[in-house]
Amino acid sequence: MIEGLEELTVSEACETLLLKPRRYYRWLKWSAIGGPAKQDAWNRLIPEEAAEVVKAGRDEKLCDLRSAGLMVYGQESGKFFCSVSTVQRVLRKHDLQMPYVVPTRKRPAKPDVRELMKEPKRIFSYDATDFYLTNRLRVVVIPILDMGSRKFIHYGVRVRSFDQKDVMDIWDEALMGEGLDTSLLTALSDRGGPMKGSRTKAHLTGKWEMKLEYARPYTPDDNAWIEAFIKYLKYHPDCPEYFETVQDVIDWVEKFKQLYNDHPHSALGYVRPNDEHAGLGNQIREQRKENLLSAMQKRLAYYKMKKEGALNYGVSRENASNLAYRQAGQTPAPYFEGEKSEILEKVENCVFEELTGGEDFVHNSSLVLCQNR
């Protein structure tokens, strides 16, 4: 095509097409011979050397040697001289070598702790976080959290750093104060040196007979509960903006412990961690369900009675709520255990005042009738 252009020379056409003339002439040569000629490496093995490599690869006495060992064997015996990659290439060509598999390190499995979190005192999680004083002194806080009840169990404070002995002492203080069966307890932490050290393992599994679980490396999501807890500890609205002494850090952690354990937790159905840890969580949640059901029945009876029309004359404060139930075709709600509570009396007063308009029914009967139509 380029030769057919009379206006341009080959060099001018190549320059226009941004093509080197050398490449053009090489392509022209290939078109004459039917394609590029296959070139052999000048340093390739001669057939005799390749045969010696194959013979060594099939020798039962040398079957335990790898490619590097066969290369050394060829050098020492003088039968062939080549690199390790050349030996591998020849053996692979004759199906004498297994495919190379890149070795991979076995990754630890994700700790399965969901079942243990269904009840308190079964799994404790702990980690370390840093607070810095105004003079840049590092203060380490190590909190222990019950993942079943979300209770802030115990904490330890150390200056600058902590080691395995500090972790063991903090666990001893926490478990002695709890007084529970530690053979059913599991501790979850990351893979920090003081947490995973041999002395810490021997102490917790030997003295306390605990089970140990560790999060995967570089995977904080495996222990997300303690991570979220630490963030709440450091970013709580009442947390001071700075600390001047170590005692200030201790005072804040102690204050936060009381605030956190007495605050309703959404993961517990808005039960306080102290109550959940004491085993009262299910009882509180069931009582709340019964209270909601009772309130729903009262409201249903009230609005049904209000919709029906005029009410009977003679409604009193004592039987206002029970009358609402009877007209709705339901049995009156029983009182709570013991004497009538103040809350129930307020409900009856509100029902009575709503039914009578706050005054005597005789004087407001027409008004009530108009409202109910």
C-alpha positions as CSV (number, residue, x, y, z in Angstrom):
1,M,0.0,0.0,0.0
2,I,2.8,2.3,0.9
3,E,4.6,1.6,-2.4
4,G,1.5,2.5,-4.4
5,L,1.6,6.1,-3.0
6,E,3.4,8.1,-5.6
7,E,3.2,11.3,-3.6
8,L,5.3,10.0,-0.6
9,T,8.4,8.0,-0.2
10,V,8.7,5.0,2.1
11,S,10.4,7.1,4.8
12,E,7.9,9.9,4.5
13,A,5.0,7.4,4.7
14,C,6.5,5.7,7.7
15,E,6.9,9.1,9.4
16,T,3.3,9.9,8.6
17,L,2.1,6.6,10.1
18,L,4.5,6.9,13.1
19,L,6.1,3.7,11.9
20,K,9.8,2.9,12.0
21,P,11.2,2.0,8.5
22,R,13.0,-0.9,10.0
23,R,9.7,-2.4,11.1
24,Y,8.3,-1.8,7.7
25,Y,11.1,-3.7,6.0
26,R,10.8,-6.5,8.6
27,W,7.1,-6.9,7.8
28,L,7.9,-6.9,4.1
29,K,10.4,-9.7,4.6
30,W,7.8,-11.7,6.6
31,S,5.2,-11.3,3.9
32,A,7.7,-12.9,1.4
33,I,8.4,-16.0,3.5
34,G,4.9,-16.5,5.0
35,G,5.5,-15.1,8.5
36,P,8.3,-14.5,11.0
37,A,11.0,-17.1,11.2
38,K,11.2,-19.0,14.4
39,Q,14.6,-18.3,16.0
40,D,16.3,-20.8,18.3
41,A,18.1,-19.6,21.5
42,W,21.8,-19.8,20.9
43,N,22.4,-21.1,24.5
44,R,19.8,-23.8,24.5
45,L,20.7,-27.4,25.6
46,I,22.0,-29.7,23.0
47,P,20.0,-33.0,22.7
48,E,22.6,-35.0,24.6
49,E,22.4,-32.7,27.6
50,A,18.6,-32.8,27.6
51,A,18.7,-36.6,27.4
52,E,21.0,-36.6,30.5
53,V,18.6,-34.4,32.4
54,V,15.7,-36.7,31.5
55,K,17.8,-39.7,32.5
56,A,18.6,-38.2,35.9
57,G,15.0,-37.3,36.5
58,R,13.9,-40.9,35.9
59,D,16.7,-42.4,38.0
60,E,15.1,-44.0,41.2
61,K,18.2,-43.2,43.1
62,L,17.7,-39.5,42.5
63,C,14.0,-39.4,42.9
64,D,14.2,-37.6,46.2
65,L,16.1,-34.7,44.7
66,R,14.4,-31.5,43.7
67,S,15.3,-29.5,40.6
68,A,18.0,-27.7,42.5
69,G,19.5,-31.0,43.6
70,L,19.5,-32.4,40.0
71,M,21.3,-29.2,38.9
72,V,24.0,-29.8,41.6
73,Y,24.1,-33.5,40.5
74,G,24.8,-32.5,36.9
75,Q,27.5,-30.1,37.9
76,E,29.3,-32.6,40.1
77,S,28.9,-35.6,37.7
78,G,29.8,-33.5,34.7
79,K,26.9,-34.9,32.6
80,F,25.1,-31.5,32.1
81,F,25.6,-27.9,33.1
82,C,22.5,-25.7,33.3
83,S,20.4,-23.7,35.6
84,V,17.6,-24.8,37.9
85,S,15.0,-23.2,35.7
86,T,16.3,-25.2,32.7
87,V,16.1,-28.4,34.6
88,Q,12.5,-27.6,35.6
89,R,11.6,-26.8,32.0
90,V,13.0,-30.1,30.7
91,L,11.4,-32.2,33.4
92,R,8.0,-30.4,32.9
93,K,8.3,-31.0,29.1
94,H,8.6,-34.8,29.8
95,D,5.9,-34.9,32.6
96,L,8.5,-35.6,35.2
97,Q,7.6,-32.7,37.5
98,M,4.5,-31.9,39.4
99,P,2.9,-28.5,38.8
100,Y,4.2,-25.9,41.1
101,V,1.8,-24.8,43.8
102,V,2.4,-21.5,45.6
103,P,2.5,-22.3,49.3
104,T,-0.1,-20.4,51.3
105,R,-0.1,-19.9,55.0
106,K,-3.2,-21.4,56.8
107,R,-5.3,-18.6,58.0
108,P,-7.0,-19.0,61.4
109,A,-10.7,-19.6,61.4
110,K,-13.1,-16.9,62.6
111,P,-14.1,-17.4,66.2
112,D,-17.7,-18.6,66.6
113,V,-19.1,-16.9,69.7
114,R,-22.7,-16.2,68.8
115,E,-24.1,-19.1,70.8
116,L,-22.1,-18.1,73.9
117,M,-23.6,-14.6,73.7
118,K,-27.1,-15.8,74.3
119,E,-26.6,-15.8,78.1
120,P,-24.4,-13.9,80.6
121,K,-21.3,-15.1,82.2
122,R,-20.3,-17.3,79.3
123,I,-17.9,-15.2,77.3
124,F,-15.8,-12.2,78.3
125,S,-14.0,-9.9,75.8
126,Y,-11.1,-7.6,76.6
127,D,-8.7,-5.3,74.8
128,A,-6.4,-2.4,75.5
129,T,-6.8,1.3,74.6
130,D,-4.6,4.4,75.2
131,F,-5.3,7.7,76.9
132,Y,-2.7,10.5,76.8
133,L,-2.2,13.1,79.5
134,T,-1.4,16.7,78.8
135,N,2.3,15.9,79.2
136,R,2.0,13.2,76.5
137,L,2.3,10.4,79.0
138,R,0.7,7.2,77.7
139,V,-1.9,5.5,80.0
140,V,-3.2,2.1,79.0
141,V,-6.7,1.0,80.0
142,I,-7.7,-2.7,79.7
143,P,-11.5,-3.2,80.0
144,I,-13.2,-6.6,80.4
145,L,-16.7,-6.8,79.0
146,D,-19.3,-9.6,79.4
147,M,-20.6,-10.0,75.9
148,G,-23.7,-11.8,77.0
149,S,-25.0,-9.2,79.4
150,R,-22.9,-6.3,78.0
151,K,-21.8,-5.5,81.6
152,F,-18.5,-3.7,82.1
153,I,-17.0,-6.2,84.5
154,H,-13.6,-4.9,85.4
155,Y,-10.7,-2.8,84.1
156,G,-7.0,-2.2,84.7
157,V,-4.9,0.9,84.3
158,R,-1.2,0.8,83.5
159,V,1.3,3.5,82.6
160,R,3.3,3.5,79.4
161,S,2.7,-0.2,78.6
162,F,1.6,-3.5,79.9
163,D,2.8,-7.1,79.8
164,Q,1.6,-10.6,80.4
165,K,1.9,-10.2,84.2
166,D,-0.4,-7.2,84.1
167,V,-3.0,-9.2,82.0
168,M,-2.9,-12.0,84.5
169,D,-3.4,-9.7,87.5
170,I,-6.3,-7.9,85.9
171,W,-8.0,-11.2,85.1
172,D,-7.4,-12.5,88.7
173,E,-9.1,-9.4,90.1
174,A,-12.1,-9.6,87.8
175,L,-12.7,-13.4,88.3
176,M,-12.3,-13.2,92.0
177,G,-14.9,-10.5,92.2
178,E,-17.4,-12.3,90.0
179,G,-17.3,-15.7,91.8
180,L,-18.5,-17.8,88.8
181,D,-17.7,-21.2,87.3
182,T,-14.8,-20.3,85.1
183,S,-14.8,-23.8,83.4
184,L,-17.8,-22.5,81.4
185,L,-16.1,-19.2,80.6
186,T,-14.4,-18.2,77.3
187,A,-12.1,-15.2,76.8
188,L,-12.0,-13.4,73.5
189,S,-9.2,-11.0,72.5
190,D,-7.0,-10.0,69.6
191,R,-3.6,-11.5,68.9
192,G,-1.5,-8.9,70.8
193,G,1.6,-10.1,72.5
194,P,0.4,-9.8,76.1
195,M,-2.9,-11.5,75.3
196,K,-1.4,-14.4,73.3
197,G,1.8,-15.0,75.3
198,S,2.6,-18.4,76.7
199,R,2.4,-17.2,80.3
200,T,-1.0,-15.7,79.8
201,K,-2.3,-18.8,78.1
202,A,-0.9,-21.1,80.8
203,H,-2.4,-18.9,83.6
204,L,-5.9,-18.6,82.2
205,T,-6.2,-22.2,81.0
206,G,-4.4,-23.7,84.0
207,K,-5.5,-21.8,87.1
208,W,-8.9,-20.7,85.9
209,E,-9.6,-23.5,83.3
210,M,-10.9,-21.0,80.8
211,K,-11.2,-21.4,77.0
212,L,-9.4,-18.9,74.9
213,E,-10.5,-17.5,71.5
214,Y,-8.5,-15.1,69.3
215,A,-9.6,-12.8,66.5
216,R,-8.1,-13.3,63.1
217,P,-5.0,-11.1,62.3
218,Y,-5.9,-7.6,61.0
219,T,-9.6,-8.4,61.5
220,P,-11.1,-6.2,64.2
221,D,-14.6,-7.2,63.1
222,D,-14.1,-10.5,64.9
223,N,-14.1,-8.7,68.2
224,A,-16.3,-5.8,67.2
225,W,-18.1,-5.6,70.6
226,I,-15.1,-4.5,72.6
227,E,-14.1,-2.2,69.8
228,A,-17.5,-0.4,69.9
229,F,-17.3,-0.4,73.7
230,I,-13.9,1.3,73.7
231,K,-15.1,3.9,71.2
232,Y,-18.1,4.7,73.5
233,L,-15.6,4.9,76.4
234,K,-13.5,7.5,74.6
235,Y,-16.2,9.5,72.9
236,H,-18.9,9.6,75.6
237,P,-20.4,13.1,76.0
238,D,-19.2,13.2,79.6
239,C,-15.7,12.2,78.7
240,P,-13.2,15.0,79.6
241,E,-11.4,16.6,76.8
242,Y,-8.0,16.1,78.4
243,F,-6.5,14.4,81.5
244,E,-3.8,15.9,83.6
245,T,-3.0,13.0,85.9
246,V,-3.3,9.2,85.8
247,Q,-5.9,9.5,88.6
248,D,-8.1,11.6,86.3
249,V,-8.2,8.7,83.8
250,I,-9.0,6.2,86.6
251,D,-11.8,8.5,87.9
252,W,-13.3,8.8,84.4
253,V,-13.2,5.0,83.7
254,E,-14.8,4.3,87.1
255,K,-17.5,6.9,86.4
256,F,-18.1,5.5,82.9
257,K,-18.5,2.0,84.4
258,Q,-21.4,3.1,86.6
259,L,-23.0,5.1,83.7
260,Y,-22.7,2.2,81.2
261,N,-23.9,-0.6,83.5
262,D,-27.0,1.5,84.7
263,H,-28.0,2.6,81.2
264,P,-30.5,0.6,79.1
265,H,-28.8,-1.2,76.3
266,S,-30.5,-1.6,72.9
267,A,-29.0,-5.0,72.3
268,L,-30.7,-6.3,75.5
269,G,-34.1,-5.0,74.6
270,Y,-33.3,-1.8,76.7
271,V,-32.5,-3.7,79.8
272,R,-29.7,-2.4,82.0
273,P,-26.5,-4.5,81.9
274,N,-26.6,-4.8,85.7
275,D,-30.1,-6.4,85.6
276,E,-29.2,-8.7,82.6
277,H,-26.0,-9.8,84.4
278,A,-28.0,-10.7,87.5
279,G,-30.3,-12.9,85.5
280,L,-33.3,-10.5,85.5
281,G,-33.3,-9.7,81.8
282,N,-36.0,-12.3,80.7
283,Q,-38.2,-11.4,83.6
284,I,-38.1,-7.7,82.8
285,R,-38.8,-8.2,79.1
286,E,-41.7,-10.5,79.9
287,Q,-43.2,-8.0,82.4
288,R,-42.9,-5.2,79.8
289,K,-44.8,-7.4,77.2
290,E,-47.6,-8.0,79.8
291,N,-47.8,-4.3,80.6
292,L,-48.0,-3.4,76.9
293,L,-50.7,-6.1,76.4
294,S,-52.7,-4.8,79.3
295,A,-52.4,-1.2,78.2
296,M,-53.5,-2.2,74.7
297,Q,-56.6,-4.0,76.0
298,K,-57.5,-0.9,78.1
299,R,-57.2,1.4,75.1
300,L,-59.1,-0.9,72.9
301,A,-62.0,-1.2,75.4
302,Y,-62.0,2.6,75.9
303,Y,-62.2,3.6,72.3
304,K,-64.8,0.8,71.5
305,M,-67.0,2.1,74.4
306,K,-66.6,5.7,73.2
307,K,-67.6,4.7,69.7
308,E,-70.8,2.9,70.8
309,G,-72.5,6.1,72.0
310,A,-73.9,7.4,75.2
311,L,-72.8,5.8,78.4
312,N,-74.9,4.6,81.3
313,Y,-75.7,7.1,84.0
314,G,-74.1,6.4,87.4
315,V,-70.6,5.8,86.3
316,S,-68.3,6.2,89.3
317,R,-64.6,6.5,89.7
318,E,-64.4,3.0,91.2
319,N,-66.0,1.1,88.4
320,A,-65.1,3.3,85.3
321,S,-62.4,1.0,84.0
322,N,-64.3,-2.2,84.7
323,L,-67.4,-0.8,83.0
324,A,-65.3,-0.2,79.9
325,Y,-64.3,-3.8,79.9
326,R,-67.8,-5.1,80.4
327,Q,-69.3,-3.1,77.6
328,A,-66.5,-4.3,75.3
329,G,-67.5,-7.9,76.1
330,Q,-64.3,-8.6,78.1
331,T,-63.6,-9.5,81.7
332,P,-62.2,-6.7,83.9
333,A,-58.5,-6.6,84.2
334,P,-57.2,-7.9,87.5
335,Y,-55.3,-5.6,89.8
336,F,-51.6,-6.1,90.3
337,E,-50.4,-8.1,93.2
338,G,-51.1,-6.4,96.6
339,E,-53.1,-3.2,96.9
340,K,-54.2,-1.2,93.9
341,S,-51.2,0.8,92.5
342,E,-51.2,4.5,92.1
343,I,-50.8,4.1,88.3
344,L,-54.0,2.0,88.0
345,E,-55.9,4.6,90.1
346,K,-54.6,7.4,87.7
347,V,-55.8,5.3,84.7
348,E,-59.3,4.9,86.3
349,N,-59.5,8.6,87.1
350,C,-58.5,9.5,83.5
351,V,-61.1,7.1,82.1
352,F,-63.8,8.4,84.4
353,E,-63.0,12.1,83.6
354,E,-63.0,11.3,79.8
355,L,-66.3,9.5,80.0
356,T,-68.0,12.2,82.1
357,G,-66.3,15.2,80.6
358,G,-64.8,16.1,84.0
359,E,-68.2,17.1,85.5
360,D,-71.5,15.5,86.5
361,F,-73.0,13.4,83.7
362,V,-76.5,14.9,84.4
363,H,-75.4,18.4,83.4
364,N,-73.3,17.3,80.4
365,S,-75.3,14.4,78.9
366,S,-76.3,16.4,75.9
367,L,-72.8,17.4,75.2
368,V,-71.6,13.8,75.5
369,L,-74.3,12.6,73.2
370,C,-73.3,15.1,70.6
371,Q,-69.7,14.2,70.8
372,N,-70.5,10.5,70.4
373,R,-72.7,10.9,67.3
